[in-house]
Amino acid sequence: MGVEETPFAPAAAAATATTSGNAANVKKLTLIPLIFLIYFEVAGGPYGEEPAVQAAGPLLALLGFLIFPFIWSVPEALITAELTTAYPGNGGFVLWAERAFGPFWGSLMGTWKFLSGVINIASFPVLCIEYVQKILPVLQSGWPRYVAILASTLALSFLNYTGLTIVGNVAVLLAVVSLSPFVLMSLIAIPKIKPHRWVSLGQKGVKKDWNLFFNTLFWNLNFWDNVSTLAGEVDEPHKTFPMALFVAVIFTCVSYLIPLFAVTGAVSVDQSQWETGFHAQAAEIIAGKWLKIWIEVGAVLSTIGLFEAQLSSSAYQVLGMAEIGILPKFFGVRSKRFSTPWLGILLSTLISIGVSYMDFTDIISSANFLYSLGMLLEFASFLWLRRKSPTIERPYRVPLKLPLLTVMCFIPSVFLVIIMVIATKTVYLVSGIMTVAGIGFFFFIKLCKTRKWVEFSVEEEKEYPLERDVF
């Protein structure tokens, strides 16, 4: 326990050099693009917050988006900041679980988070087509719809292939364009705001849907740790990550709250009308059809940003798992021209294309269930690494002792358990099958290592002999 352990940076650098000869020359992500990549990992704009009002009324929706970040977003962001700066290599949460509890748990974490991620990726082109079909009705069904989903998925995946810095800069542009109509709508709405509407709507005996309410909050304020899989691609991660996460948390919460305050205070409609996409209707009521069209265009741009951010996270997770020997070494191959993990991008894209043609409501719920399992393991990894490796260098350190850290992790863990308990039998079944498949995959990979059927990275064993001795 008293031995100073080696930080991960040398292992990450060595593995990166092994998987690509030109990786060291790649331009790294800087602060501003990283902030907006985190923003699109988590939110992408106020799109999708409306069901919270439908489920519980404006007052509880406003309180939810005001309080829930302190219960969930801040702890998750703090943990991400500490562990990413302590282990600044690609793979993120997979690496943390592997360092805390060993290869089996690292592999299982990878299964849970990867499947959750690629299923989320599949939803974004579908959502994009949902908006476009309002202008082009031919895309509502049949082969034109299938072709549109396939073409949009491939085009967006190619953009991801061209480089992470390009994706980061595109994220900045997409955020500015997609958020601008909400800024205008909020300003125009100010003279029309009547504060009593914040408490009157939804208080007349309308039954509250707590399942929808909490899932809406969870969905809109989740995935702060996804950006950790890109840590090896960030310039000076020990400085950049904590600042980027701090700014992104504030920016994301403000982007949810301001439009919600403005619209609920300026528009008086029945609570049941607050379905996903209601912000566009509210824009027409407040300012006119021109603003409604702008918000609908912004929604399409937002889904593009969400797709790019999530695909980057999933692809670099695959790369990171190859770097630490959980996956065969060839999964860490990079493009010679762009140095992007093209195999990780291809694998994520193919799975998402397959899922996108399914009726995957229950599968998405299963993905959330798997993500919740992964987050419980992540909280446990964070606490155990504090106890197991107290002397490892942490450029950013959450300024709390272990007992208070346990409390900080316990509160969101209770929420995760509640989300899992209220899941349907179908979700339990699908999640169980995926988990069993992940366990089987681990033992298959172990057999591949034993029989030497494929080559694996050995950087982990060379860089971390002392950390294993703790046990």
N, C-alpha and C positions, 0 to 999 in steps of 0.2 A: 504493500500500500504506500510505502514511503519512497518508492523508486520513481524517478522522473521518467515518464513515458515519452516516446517519440511522437510528435505530431504527425498528422497524416500527409502533410504537404509533400514530403519527399516521395512517398509511395504513389500519390496521385500524379506527380510529375513524371515519375519513372514509368508508370503504367501508360500514361498518355503518350509518352515518347515511344513506347513499345508498339502501341496500336496505330500510331501515325507518325511518320517521319517529319511532317510539317506542322504538327499540332502546336509546337512551341512558338511558331511564327504567327499564329492566328490572333487577330485583334480581339482583345478582351472586352466584355461588357462593362460599361461604366455606370455611374450612379443613376442618371436620368432614365436611360433605357431599362435598367433593372427595376426601377420604381414602377414603370408602366407595365412591365412583364408581370410583376407581382400583382398589380392592379387587375390585369386580365386573368391571372390565375384564380383570383378570388371573386371578382365582381363583374367588370365590364360595363358598369353603368347601373342606373336605377331600374333597368329592365328586369322584371321578375320579382320586384318587391311588392307589387300590388296585392297578391293573394293574402298577405298578412293583414291588410285592411279588411278584405272580404271575410277572413276567418275570425277576427276579434275586434274590428272597429278601429278607427284612426288613433284613438288615444293609446290603446295597447300596442298598436303597430309602431307608433312613434316611440313609446317607452321601450319597446323591444329592440328597435334599431339604435336606441341610445344606450341601453344597459347591456345588451347581449355582447357587444364587442369587449366589454370589460370581463365578462364571464368566460368568453370563448376566444375571441380574436387576439386579445392582448397576451394571454398565456401561451397560445400557440405560436404567436410571432416571437415572443421572448425566448421560448425554447428553440425555435428555429435559428434565431440570431446566435445564441450561445453555442449550439452544437455545430452549426455551419462554420463558425470561426474556429472552433476547436478541431474539427475534421473537415477542412476545406477541399474536399474531393468530390467528384461526380458520384452520384448515387444517393446522397442525402440520407433520408430516413432509413434506407436499406443498410447503409454503412453504420449508422448509429445502433441499430438493432443487432447487427453482426458483432460490433465491438462490445456491446453490453452482454449479450447472451449466447453468441456463437453463430456459426454458419446456418444452422437449421432455422433459427428465428429470423436471421437476415433474409434467407430465401423465402420464408413464409410472408414476411413483411413485403418483399418484392412482389410476390403473387397477389396479395391483397391490394396493394396500391396500384400496381400496373393494370390489373383487370378493371379496377374502379376508374382509372384514368382513361383507358382506351374506350370504355363504354361512354364516358362523358364526351370524348372526342366525337363519337358517332352522333351524338345528339345535336351538335352545332350545325353541320350542313343541313340536317333535317329542319332545324329551326329557321335557318336562313331561307330555305325554300318555302317555308310557311309564310314568311313575309313577302317574298317575291311573287308568290302565286296570287296575291291580291291584285297585282298589276298584270301578271300573265296567268290567267286562269287555266291555260293548257297544262300547267305544272301541278294541278291538283291531284292527278291520278295517272295510272298507266305508264307506258314506257317513257314518255317525256319526263315524268317525275323521276323515274329511276336513273335515266341518263343524266339529269340535272344534278342529282345527289352524287353520282359517281364522278362527273366532270368537276364539280366544285370541290369535292374531297381531294382529287388528284392535283388540281391546280393549287390549292392551299398547301398541300403536302410538298409540292415542288418549291413553293415560296420558302417553306421551312428548311428545305434542303440547301438553299442558297446561302445560309449562314445565320448564326444567332444574332450577330450585331445588326444585320438587316432586319431580322424579325423584331428586335428591340426598338429600332428606329421607326419601323412601321407601326408598332404598338403605340408609340408617342403620338403619331399622326392620327391613328384611329381613335385614340382617347379624346383628343382635342375636337375632332369632328363630331363624334357621337355624343359628347357631353355638352357641346355648345347649345343645342336646342333646349336642353334642360335649364341651362343658365338663363337663357332668354325667357323661357316660360316662367321661371321663378320670379324674375324681375317684373314681368308684365302682370303676374298674379298678385304682387304685393298690395296694390290698392283695393283688390277684391277680397282680401282675406278677412274673414270674420272668425275670431278666435273661438266662439262658442261651437263652431262646427268640429273642432278638434275633439270635443267631448260629447256632443249630442248624437252624432251619427253612430249607429250600432249599439245604442244604449236602451233601445225599446224592445227588449225581450228577444232579440235575435240570438239564436243558439250559436254558441262559439265552437269553432272547430279547432281544438287545440292541436290535433295532429297536423293539420295543414299549417297552423300558425308557427309551431316550432320547427317543422321541416322547412318552411320558407326562410326563417331566420338562419337555420343551419346551412341551407343551400347557398344563401347569399353572402354569408360571412365565413365561409370555410376555405380550406385548401391553402392556408398560408405557408405550409411546409413544402408544397410542391416545388417551389423555386429552389429548394435546397439541392435538388438533383443537378442543378446547373453550377454549383459552387466552383467547380474546377475551371469554369469559363469566365469567371468574374475577376476584374482587375482589383487587386488589393482587397480580397474578400473580408479580411479582418476589420477593415474600416468601412467598406462599401455596404456590406450586408446589414449591419445594425441600423445605419442611417436610412437605407432604402426601405427596410421593414417599418421603421418608425414613421417615415413620411407616408408610406403606402397605407398604413392603418388609419392615419388621420384623414388622408385624401379619400379613401374608400368610404369611411363612415360619413363624412361630409357630403359626398356625392349621393348617398342614400337619403340622408336626413333632410337636406334643403328642399329637393323637389317634393318629398313627402309632406313636409310642413306646408309648402306653397299650395299644392293641389288639394289636400284635404281641407285647407282653410278657405280656398277660393271656389271650390266646386261642391255643390250640394246635389248628390245623387244617392240612390239607394245603395246600401252596402253591398248587395249581391252583384252589382255591376263592376266591382273592383276585381276583375279577372286579369290574368297576365295580358299585357298590352293596353291596359286602360289609360296609361299615361298618354298614349297617342290620342285617344278620344278626348282626354282632358285638355290637351294642347289645342285641339280644334275649338273646344268650348271657350277657352281662355283667350286665344289669339287668332284662330282661324285655321283653315285647311292647310295653308302653306306650312305651318309649324307642325301639324300632324304628319304631313309627308316627310318633313325633315327628321322627325323622331323615328318614323318607320325606316327611313334610309339609315339613320344612326343605329337602329337595332340590327340591321344587316351587317354594318361595319363592326359592331360590337361582337357579333358571333364570329366574325373573322378573327378578331383579336383573341377571343376566348379559345378558338381552335388552335391558333398558332402557339399560344402560351402553353396550353395543355399538351400539345404534341411535342413541343420542346422538352417539357418535363418528362414525359414518358420515354422519349428517345434517349435522353441523357441518363435516365434511370437504368436503361438497358446497358448503356456504355459503362456506367459506374459499377454495375453488377459484374460485368466482364473484367473490369480492372481489379476487383478484389477477389476474383476467383469463384464467384457464385455461379456465373454463366461461363461457357467456353470462351476462350480468348477471341475467337473470330467475331463474337457479338460486339466487340469493341472497335471494329474496323471503322475508319473515317474516310470520307471523300478526300481524294488527293487535291481537288481544286478548292473546295470550300471548308474542308476539315470538319464537316458535320457528320454525326453518327448515322450514316445513310441506312445501315441495316436496322438500327433501332427505329428510324423513321418509317422504313418500309414495313417492318413487322407491325408497328402501331397502326399504320394506315390500312393494311390488309384486314386486320381484326376489326377495326372501326367500320370499314366498308361492309363487312359481313353482318355486323350488328345493326347497321343503319337500315337494313331492309327488313328487319324483324319488328314485331310489335313488342317493344322492349320496355314497357312501363314497369313490369315486375323486375326486369333485369336491372334497370336503373336503380330501383329500390334496393336490389341486392348489392349493387355496386356501392351504394351508400352504407349498407350494412357492413360490407367488407372494409370500407374506408374507416368505419367506426372501430372495427377490430384492430386495424392498423394504428389508429390513433391511441387506443388503449395501450398497445405495445410500445408506441412512441413515448408516451408519458412514463411508462415503466422503464424504458431504456434511458431516458433523461435522468430520472432519479437514481437508477443503479450506476450510471456512469459518474454521477457526482460522488457516490459512495465508493465505488470501485476505483476510480481514477481521479482522486482529489487534486493531485499535483500536476496533471496535464495542463499545458498552457491553454488558457482560454482568453483570447484577446478581448472578447466581450463576455461578461459573466453576469447572469441575473443576480442582482444584489440582495439575495435572500439566503438564509441558512436552510439546511435540508428539511427541518420540520415545517417551515413556512412554504417551501417549495412543494412539499407533499400536499399541503392544503390547496395551493394554487392548482395543482394537477387533479386533486380529488373533485373539485367542483365541476369542471367540464367533463370529467369521467362519469359523474352521476348523470349528466345530461346525455352522454353517449349511451349509457345503459338504458335510459328511458327510451331513446330512439330505437334501440334494438329490441326492447321488450314489446313495443307496440307494432312491430313488423308482422306481416302476414305469414301464413304457413308456406306460401309459395316462395317468399323471400328466404325463409329458413332453409327450404329445400335447395334452391339455386345456390345460395351462399355456402351451404354445406358441401354440395358437389364441387364447387370451385375450390374450396379449402382442401378437400380431400385430393383433388387433382394437383394442387400446389404441393401438398405433402409427398404425393407420389413422384412429382417432378424432382423434388429435392433428392430422393433416394435414387432416382434414375441418374441424375447428375453425379451423385456420389459413386455410383457404379461406373460411370464413364471415366471418372478420375482414377478409380482403382484399376480398371482395365486399360487405362491410357488410350481410349478410343479417340479422344480429341485433346487438344492442348489447352491448358488453363494457365492463367497468370499466376505467378508465384511471388508477386511483390508483397502480398500480405504477410506471408511467412517470414520474408527477409526483414521487413520493417517493424514487425510487432512481436518479437520473441518475448519481451519482458511483460507485455500486457497479459499474455496467457498464463504467466507464472503466478498471477494474483490468485488464481483458483487453486 
